[in-house]
Amino acid sequence: MHTEFDVIVVGAGHAGCEAALASARMGLNTALLSINLDTVAQMSCNPAIGGIAKGQLVREIDALGGEMAQVIDATGIQFRMLNTKKGPAVHSPRAQADKKAYQITMKKRLEHQDNLFMKQEIADGLIVIDNKVAGVVGQSGLQYKSKAVILTTGTFLKGVIHIGNYITSGGRIGELSSERLSGSLRDLGLEVQRLKTGTSPRLNSRTINYKNLKPQHGDENPRPFSFSTKTLSGAQVPCYITYTNQTTHEIVMSNLNRAPLYTGQISTTGPRYCPSLEDKIVRFPDKLQHQIFLEPEGLDTLEIYCNGISTSMPHDVQERIVHSIEGLEAAEIVRYGYAIEYDFVPPTQLKLSLETKAVENLYLAGQINGTSGYEEAAAQGIMAGINAALKIHEKEPFILDRSEAYIGVLIDDLVTKGTEEPYRLFTSRAEYRLLLRQDNADRRLMKYGHKYGLISDQQWSTLQEKERLIAETLAYLNYKTAGQDALAKILSRPEQTFDQLLGIDSELAEKNVPGDVQEQVEIEIKYKGYIERQYSQIEKFKKMENHKIPDWLDYSHITELRREARQKLSQIRPLSLGQASRISGVSPADISILMIYLAKKART
């Protein structure tokens, strides 16, 4: 019986899959425990990957050697680049997924991965010796020993599902929850709180009248998520758009006395940026309609996800809501929407490596840290997997800062600022988003994936050749002229594109510069001034980040600091003055006092 491993990952959602793959690919014997191995990589909410900022995360995961991008490329049924009418800093890829195909494909890749062992088991508790995690106790009674544990439990920690006054325990509708693991975390000194999220009803497509609905098609020339995928060959299917209306809103308002969110049945905080239908109608009474996307769940099913009407209203009210909407007058609900409350661990209790401060070698990733979204979970998962492996190999942790990646922004926000509601990443959260684009994630992060053995030599060689071509093309455009102007100056004009340069300069056309190289060159030339400004800002940022705070510092002895600052600094234990400056409740004056105190200590 195989019960001893280097790393145990608890939970096989999007965080767990990436964590387990990273750990196994770095040479560690890894166990992936799941309550149900038939729901590995399940999409509990909408059947899609990517979106604003989320698409950037997926490309960063890919550049580090993760799997999400390759799996969605293999199973996507509609691909779109969002925000194309805006600048490249906010361009974000998104794909509709064949939900079941995605799940099966990811599971198959896990099953075929060397050093990775999948087991169906409910984790009831942790084995901890001398404040260091040593394994997991299963509900079966088996003890699984390990050197590190990564918890990626999603909504399964004491999950409670609500549909009207119907209440049941479960991590997802129809699935068991983990009832004891939260207690084990509390016993170890970790604070545990609760959050809420929800999902929308699913409909039978053949009962929808699409005649007057607006179709939303994928891009004519879709771009893959993964830097390793050359072309996308699968079928693309449309989504459709409809709207709520005054009747819909009246149905909701007249039934708030039966809505768990408003009767006190649900008392926890839900996602601000993906609110339930009843929440939207109450909070925005002047808005006459709300958009709904009808998203197919796959090529081999007629289920349609109603993106935009997440609800926990009673069954009969959900029926009336759906039938009040254009195109859905005769629609059959095959799965009702529901809300779910679950335990999470406030992430200020973590180090930037995602290791808990209270228990050595215990890592947390995904919704257990207070985030929402498949992509946010997967990003934390790959980082936790890498760092667990590095810790076992007695190497320094891998920490991305805010100037390097959206992943760095995500983790720094969680660990430094914490969250009291399900956290969602946006491009607006990134100070240096012009440099953290979806198109250059390989150039930013693949060096790390290669360093840790997650990116192959062939992938690395391909990137090196791309870098050579970018440098060569930039040099050519800077010295070659057309009339009195260098080609680079011509390209810098707003109305000019790289394609137009090919008609101006035959020698450039003969070079057959690849499309991805053209894109990088065009962005670097057109946004040169803005890019240089962001690099200058990063230099200042790095100075604060490089001003390290020693582990031994006792903030209670710095009496000049305000009491709130002493408390927050003692709780977060920032690694640098830069991180300290981003803690809520720590003022610029506190940072100045801390800087002076550290300078005095350095002289003594």
C-alpha positions in Angstrom: 0.0 0.0 0.0 1.5 3.3 -1.1 1.0 5.9 1.6 4.3 7.7 1.8 5.1 10.6 -0.5 7.2 13.8 -0.7 4.2 16.0 -1.3 0.4 15.5 -0.7 -2.0 17.8 -2.5 -5.5 17.8 -1.0 -8.2 18.7 -3.6 -8.2 18.1 -7.4 -9.7 21.4 -8.6 -7.8 23.8 -10.7 -5.3 24.8 -8.0 -4.7 21.1 -7.0 -4.1 20.0 -10.6 -1.4 22.6 -11.2 0.2 22.1 -7.7 0.4 18.3 -8.2 1.8 18.6 -11.7 4.5 21.1 -10.7 5.6 19.1 -7.7 5.7 15.8 -9.7 7.5 17.4 -12.6 10.2 18.7 -10.2 10.9 15.1 -9.3 8.9 14.6 -6.1 6.6 11.7 -5.4 3.3 13.5 -5.2 -0.2 12.3 -4.1 -3.3 14.1 -5.2 -6.2 13.3 -3.0 -9.8 14.0 -4.2 -13.2 13.4 -2.6 -14.3 12.2 -6.1 -11.9 11.4 -8.9 -14.7 11.7 -11.4 -14.8 15.5 -10.9 -11.1 16.3 -11.2 -10.8 19.8 -12.8 -14.5 20.3 -12.7 -15.9 23.7 -13.7 -18.3 24.4 -10.9 -19.4 27.7 -12.3 -19.3 29.0 -15.9 -17.7 26.8 -18.6 -14.9 29.2 -19.6 -11.2 29.9 -19.1 -9.6 33.4 -19.2 -11.1 36.8 -19.3 -10.0 40.3 -18.2 -6.7 39.7 -16.2 -7.6 36.0 -15.9 -6.3 35.4 -19.5 -3.0 37.0 -18.5 -2.8 34.6 -15.5 -3.4 31.6 -17.8 -0.6 32.6 -20.1 1.7 33.2 -17.1 0.9 29.7 -15.8 1.8 28.4 -19.3 5.1 30.3 -19.3 6.0 28.7 -16.0 5.2 25.2 -17.3 1.6 24.7 -16.1 -1.1 22.8 -17.9 -4.3 25.0 -18.0 -3.5 26.8 -21.2 -2.7 23.6 -23.1 -5.8 21.9 -21.9 -8.1 24.7 -22.9 -6.4 24.9 -26.3 -7.3 21.2 -26.7 -10.9 21.5 -25.5 -12.0 25.0 -26.2 -15.1 25.6 -28.3 -14.9 29.4 -28.8 -11.9 31.7 -28.5 -12.0 35.5 -28.3 -9.5 38.2 -27.5 -11.2 40.8 -25.3 -10.6 44.5 -25.2 -9.1 44.6 -28.7 -10.4 48.2 -29.2 -8.2 49.3 -26.3 -4.4 49.2 -25.8 -2.4 45.9 -25.6 -2.0 46.3 -21.8 -5.6 45.1 -21.3 -6.0 42.6 -24.2 -7.2 39.4 -22.5 -7.8 36.0 -24.1 -11.0 34.1 -23.1 -12.3 30.7 -24.3 -15.5 28.8 -23.8 -14.7 25.3 -22.7 -16.2 21.9 -23.5 -16.6 21.4 -19.8 -16.5 17.6 -19.8 -13.7 17.3 -22.4 -11.6 19.8 -20.3 -12.1 17.7 -17.2 -11.3 14.4 -18.9 -8.2 15.8 -20.7 -6.8 17.3 -17.5 -7.4 14.1 -15.6 -5.7 12.0 -18.3 -2.6 14.3 -18.1 -2.5 13.8 -14.4 -2.9 10.1 -14.7 0.0 9.9 -17.2 2.3 12.1 -15.2 5.4 10.4 -13.7 5.8 10.7 -9.9 2.1 11.5 -9.5 -0.4 9.2 -7.7 -4.1 10.0 -7.6 -6.3 8.7 -4.7 -9.9 9.1 -3.8 -10.0 10.1 -0.2 -11.4 12.7 2.1 -8.8 14.5 4.2 -10.0 14.7 7.8 -6.9 16.2 9.5 -3.2 16.9 9.3 -0.3 15.1 10.9 2.0 17.7 12.5 5.2 16.9 14.4 7.2 19.7 16.1 5.2 22.4 14.3 6.0 20.8 10.9 3.4 19.1 8.8 4.1 15.4 8.3 1.1 14.1 6.4 -2.7 13.8 6.2 -5.2 11.6 8.0 -7.9 10.3 5.7 -11.6 9.6 6.5 -10.8 6.0 5.6 -8.5 5.8 8.6 -5.4 5.7 6.4 -2.5 7.9 7.3 -0.6 9.4 4.4 2.9 10.5 5.3 4.7 13.4 3.5 7.3 16.1 3.8 4.9 18.8 2.6 1.1 19.3 2.2 -0.7 21.6 -0.1 -4.4 22.3 0.7 -6.4 23.3 -2.4 -9.9 22.5 -1.0 -12.0 25.0 -3.0 -15.5 25.3 -1.6 -15.4 21.9 0.1 -14.5 22.9 3.7 -17.7 22.6 5.6 -19.6 23.6 2.4 -23.3 24.4 2.9 -25.6 24.8 -0.2 -28.7 27.0 -0.3 -31.6 27.0 -2.7 -34.4 28.9 -1.1 -35.1 27.4 2.3 -33.5 24.1 1.1 -30.1 23.7 2.9 -27.7 20.8 2.5 -24.0 20.1 3.1 -21.8 19.7 0.1 -18.7 21.0 -1.6 -20.8 21.2 -4.9 -24.4 20.3 -5.5 -24.5 16.5 -5.3 -21.0 16.1 -3.8 -19.7 15.5 -0.3 -18.0 18.2 1.8 -15.0 18.0 4.0 -16.4 18.4 7.5 -13.4 17.9 9.8 -10.3 19.5 8.1 -11.3 23.0 9.2 -11.2 22.0 12.8 -7.8 20.5 12.3 -6.6 23.9 10.9 -8.1 25.8 13.9 -6.4 23.4 16.3 -3.1 24.3 14.7 -3.7 28.0 15.4 -4.9 29.1 12.0 -7.9 31.5 11.9 -10.7 30.1 9.8 -13.6 32.3 8.4 -16.4 31.8 5.9 -17.3 33.2 2.5 -20.1 32.7 0.0 -20.3 32.2 -3.8 -22.9 31.0 -6.2 -23.8 29.6 -9.5 -26.5 30.0 -12.2 -29.2 27.7 -13.5 -28.4 25.5 -16.5 -31.0 25.1 -19.3 -31.8 22.5 -22.0 -30.7 24.2 -25.3 -33.5 22.6 -27.4 -36.1 24.5 -25.2 -34.5 27.9 -25.9 -35.8 30.2 -28.6 -32.7 31.7 -30.2 -34.6 33.5 -33.0 -34.4 37.0 -31.6 -31.2 36.6 -29.5 -27.9 38.1 -30.5 -25.2 35.6 -31.3 -21.7 36.1 -30.0 -19.1 34.4 -32.2 -15.5 33.6 -31.6 -12.6 35.4 -33.4 -12.2 34.6 -37.0 -8.5 33.9 -36.5 -8.4 32.6 -32.9 -5.2 32.7 -30.8 -4.2 29.9 -28.6 -3.6 30.3 -24.9 -0.4 28.2 -24.8 2.9 29.4 -26.3 3.4 25.8 -27.3 0.2 25.5 -29.4 0.7 26.4 -33.0 -2.9 26.4 -34.3 -6.4 25.9 -33.0 -8.3 23.4 -35.1 -11.5 22.6 -33.1 -15.0 23.7 -33.9 -16.1 27.2 -32.7 -19.7 27.6 -31.5 -21.5 30.8 -30.7 -22.9 32.0 -27.4 -26.0 34.1 -27.3 -27.0 37.3 -25.4 -30.3 38.1 -23.8 -31.4 40.4 -21.0 -33.4 40.6 -17.8 -36.3 43.0 -17.9 -38.8 44.8 -15.7 -40.9 41.7 -15.1 -37.8 39.8 -14.1 -36.9 42.5 -11.6 -40.4 42.5 -10.2 -40.3 38.8 -9.6 -37.1 39.1 -7.7 -38.2 42.0 -5.6 -41.5 40.5 -4.7 -39.8 37.3 -3.5 -36.9 38.8 -1.5 -38.7 37.4 1.6 -37.8 34.0 0.3 -34.2 34.8 -0.8 -31.6 33.3 1.5 -29.4 36.4 0.9 -32.1 38.6 2.4 -33.8 36.4 5.0 -30.6 36.1 7.1 -30.2 32.4 6.1 -26.9 33.4 4.4 -24.8 35.8 6.5 -21.4 35.5 4.8 -19.9 37.8 2.2 -20.2 37.0 -1.5 -18.2 38.1 -4.5 -18.5 41.9 -5.1 -17.7 41.6 -8.9 -19.9 38.6 -9.7 -23.0 39.3 -7.5 -26.2 37.2 -7.6 -29.1 38.4 -9.7 -31.1 39.4 -6.6 -28.1 41.3 -5.3 -27.7 43.2 -8.6 -31.4 44.1 -8.7 -31.4 45.4 -5.1 -28.1 47.3 -5.4 -28.8 48.9 -8.8 -32.5 49.7 -8.8 -32.1 52.2 -11.6 -30.7 49.7 -14.0 -33.6 48.5 -16.3 -31.8 45.3 -17.5 -28.9 43.1 -16.9 -27.0 41.2 -19.6 -27.1 37.4 -19.7 -24.7 35.2 -21.7 -26.1 31.8 -22.8 -22.9 29.7 -22.9 -22.9 26.1 -24.2 -21.3 23.6 -21.8 -19.9 21.4 -24.5 -20.2 19.8 -27.9 -21.8 16.6 -26.6 -24.4 18.1 -24.3 -27.4 20.5 -24.7 -26.8 22.1 -21.3 -26.5 25.9 -21.4 -25.0 28.0 -18.6 -26.9 31.3 -17.9 -24.0 33.6 -17.1 -25.4 36.6 -15.3 -28.2 35.2 -13.2 -26.4 33.4 -10.4 -29.1 32.9 -7.7 -30.1 31.0 -4.6 -33.8 31.8 -5.0 -36.3 28.9 -4.4 -36.9 26.5 -7.3 -40.3 28.0 -8.3 -38.9 31.5 -8.3 -36.0 30.5 -10.5 -38.5 29.0 -12.9 -40.4 32.3 -13.0 -37.2 34.3 -13.4 -36.0 32.2 -16.3 -39.4 32.2 -18.1 -39.6 36.0 -17.9 -36.5 36.5 -20.1 -36.6 36.8 -23.9 -35.8 33.5 -25.6 -36.2 31.6 -22.4 -40.1 31.7 -22.1 -40.3 27.9 -22.5 -36.8 27.0 -21.3 -36.4 23.9 -19.2 -34.1 24.2 -16.2 -32.0 21.1 -15.9 -29.9 22.3 -12.9 -31.0 25.0 -10.5 -28.7 27.8 -9.4 -27.5 27.8 -5.8 -25.3 29.6 -3.3 -22.6 27.9 -1.2 -21.0 29.0 2.0 -17.6 27.5 2.8 -14.6 27.9 5.1 -11.5 29.8 4.1 -8.2 30.8 5.8 -7.6 34.6 5.7 -4.4 34.8 3.6 -2.5 37.2 5.7 -1.5 34.1 7.7 0.6 33.0 4.7 4.1 33.8 3.6 4.6 35.0 0.0 5.6 31.5 -0.9 2.0 30.4 0.2 3.4 28.5 3.1 1.5 29.1 6.3 3.3 31.0 9.0 1.9 28.8 11.8 2.9 25.4 10.4 6.1 24.7 8.4 5.7 23.0 5.1 2.0 23.5 4.9 0.9 25.4 1.8 -2.5 26.8 0.8 -3.7 27.6 -2.7 -7.0 28.6 -4.4 -10.3 29.4 -2.8 -9.1 28.4 0.7 -7.1 31.6 0.5 -10.2 33.7 -0.3 -10.0 33.9 -4.0 -12.6 33.3 -6.7 -12.0 32.0 -10.2 -10.4 29.0 -11.9 -7.5 31.0 -13.1 -6.6 32.6 -9.7 -6.7 29.2 -8.2 -4.5 27.6 -10.8 -2.0 30.4 -10.5 -1.7 29.9 -6.8 -1.5 26.1 -7.3 1.5 26.1 -9.6 3.3 28.5 -7.2 2.5 26.4 -4.2 3.6 23.3 -6.0 6.9 24.8 -7.0 7.6 26.2 -3.6 6.8 23.0 -1.8 9.3 21.2 -4.0 11.9 23.9 -3.5 11.5 23.7 0.3 12.0 19.9 0.3 15.1 20.4 -1.9 16.3 23.0 0.6 16.3 25.8 -1.9 15.1 29.4 -1.7 11.4 30.0 -2.3 10.1 31.3 -5.7 8.4 34.6 -5.2 7.2 36.8 -8.1 6.9 40.5 -7.3 4.3 42.9 -8.6 6.5 44.2 -11.4 7.1 40.7 -12.9 3.7 39.1 -13.2 0.0 39.2 -12.5 0.6 36.2 -10.3 2.9 38.4 -8.2 0.1 41.0 -7.9 -2.4 38.3 -6.9 -0.3 36.7 -4.2 1.0 40.0 -2.8 -2.5 41.4 -2.6 -3.7 38.3 -0.7 -0.8 38.0 1.7 -0.2 41.7 2.3 -3.7 43.1 2.2 -5.8 40.1 2.9 -9.4 39.9 1.8 -12.8 39.9 3.4 -14.7 38.9 0.2 -14.0 36.5 -2.7 -11.0 38.1 -4.4 -11.0 38.6 -8.1 -8.0 39.8 -10.2 -8.4 42.8 -12.5 -5.9 44.6 -14.8 -6.5 47.7 -12.7 -4.9 46.0 -9.7 -1.5 45.8 -11.6 0.6 49.0 -11.4 2.8 47.9 -14.3 0.2 46.3 -16.6 1.8 47.7 -19.8 4.7 45.4 -19.1 2.6 42.5 -17.8 0.8 41.9 -21.0 -0.7 38.5 -22.1 1.5 38.6 -25.3 4.8 38.7 -23.5 4.3 36.3 -20.6 6.8 33.9 -22.2 9.5 36.6 -22.3 8.8 37.5 -18.7 8.5 34.1 -17.0 9.7 31.2 -19.1 13.2 31.6 -17.6 11.8 30.6 -14.3 9.9 27.6 -15.7 13.1 26.5 -17.4 15.1 27.0 -14.3 12.8 24.7 -12.2 12.6 22.0 -14.9 9.0 22.7 -15.9 9.9 24.2 -19.3 11.8 21.9 -21.7 15.1 22.8 -23.4 13.2 22.8 -26.8 10.7 25.4 -25.5 13.5 27.5 -24.1 15.4 27.3 -27.4 12.3 28.4 -29.2 12.0 31.5 -27.0 15.7 32.3 -27.4 15.2 32.3 -31.2 12.2 34.5 -30.8 14.2 37.0 -28.7 17.0 37.0 -31.4 14.5 37.8 -34.1 12.9 40.6 -32.0 16.3 42.2 -31.4 17.3 41.8 -35.0 14.1 43.2 -36.3 14.2 46.2 -34.0 17.8 47.0 -35.0 16.8 46.8 -38.7 13.8 49.1 -38.3 15.9 51.6 -36.4 18.6 52.0 -39.1 16.6 51.3 -42.3 14.9 54.4 -43.8 12.1 55.1 -46.1 12.5 58.6 -47.4 13.8 60.7 -44.6 12.4 58.6 -41.7 13.6 55.4 -40.2 11.1 52.6 -40.5 10.8 52.5 -36.7 9.7 56.2 -36.7 7.1 55.4 -39.4 5.8 52.4 -37.4 5.5 54.6 -34.3 2.7 56.6 -35.9 -0.7 55.6 -34.6 -2.2 54.8 -38.1 0.8 52.5 -39.1 1.1 48.8 -38.7 3.8 46.3 -39.2 1.9 44.8 -42.2 2.0 48.2 -43.9 5.7 48.4 -43.5 6.0 45.2 -45.5 4.6 47.2 -48.5 7.1 50.0 -47.9 10.3 47.9 -47.6 10.7 44.8 -49.8 13.8 43.7 -47.8 11.7 43.6 -44.6 9.0 41.6 -46.4 11.7 39.1 -47.6 12.7 38.4 -44.0 9.3 36.7 -43.3 9.2 37.9 -39.7 6.9 35.6 -37.7 3.6 37.1 -36.5 4.5 36.9 -32.8 7.8 38.7 -33.4 6.0 41.4 -35.4 3.6 41.9 -32.5 6.4 42.4 -30.0 8.3 44.7 -32.2 5.2 46.9 -33.0 4.3 47.2 -29.3 7.8 48.1 -28.2 8.1 50.8 -30.8 4.6 52.3 -30.5 4.6 52.3 -26.7 8.3 53.0 -26.2 7.9 56.1 -24.1 5.3 54.5 -21.8 7.3 51.4 -21.5 10.4 53.3 -20.5 8.4 55.3 -17.9 7.1 52.0 -16.4 10.7 50.6 -16.2 11.7 53.8 -14.3 8.8 53.4 -11.9 9.9 49.8 -11.4 13.4 50.9 -10.4 11.9 53.0 -7.6 9.7 50.1 -6.6 12.6 47.7 -6.5 14.6 50.0 -4.2 11.8 49.6 -1.6 11.5 45.9 -2.3 15.2 45.3 -1.9 15.2 47.1 1.5 14.8 43.9 3.5 13.3 43.7 7.0 15.1 41.1 9.2 13.1 38.2 10.5 14.1 39.0 14.1 12.6 42.5 14.2 10.1 42.9 17.1 7.7 45.7 16.1 6.4 46.0 19.7 9.8 47.6 20.6 9.4 50.4 18.0 7.2 52.7 20.2 7.2 55.5 17.7 5.0 53.4 15.4 1.2 53.8 15.9 -0.4 50.9 17.7 -2.4 49.8 14.6 0.8 49.8 12.5 2.6 47.7 15.2 -0.2 45.2 15.2 -0.5 44.9 11.4 3.3 44.6 10.9 3.5 42.0 13.6 0.7 40.0 11.9 1.9 40.2 8.3 5.7 40.1 9.0 6.6 41.8 5.7 9.8 40.8 4.0 10.6 44.4 2.8 9.8 48.0 3.3 8.0 47.8 -0.1 5.7 45.1 1.2 5.2 46.9 4.5 4.1 50.0 2.7 1.2 48.1 1.1 -0.3 46.9 4.4 -3.6 48.4 5.2 -3.3 50.5 8.3 0.4 51.2 7.8 0.9 54.9 6.9 3.8 56.6 5.0 4.9 58.1 8.3 5.1 54.6 9.8 7.3 53.5 6.9 9.6 56.5 7.5 9.9 55.6 11.2 10.6 52.0 10.3 13.3 53.0 7.8 15.0 55.2 10.4 14.9 52.5 13.0 16.4 49.9 10.6 19.1 52.4 9.6 20.0 52.9 13.3 20.1 49.1 13.9 22.4 48.7 10.9 24.9 51.1 12.4 25.0 49.4 15.8 
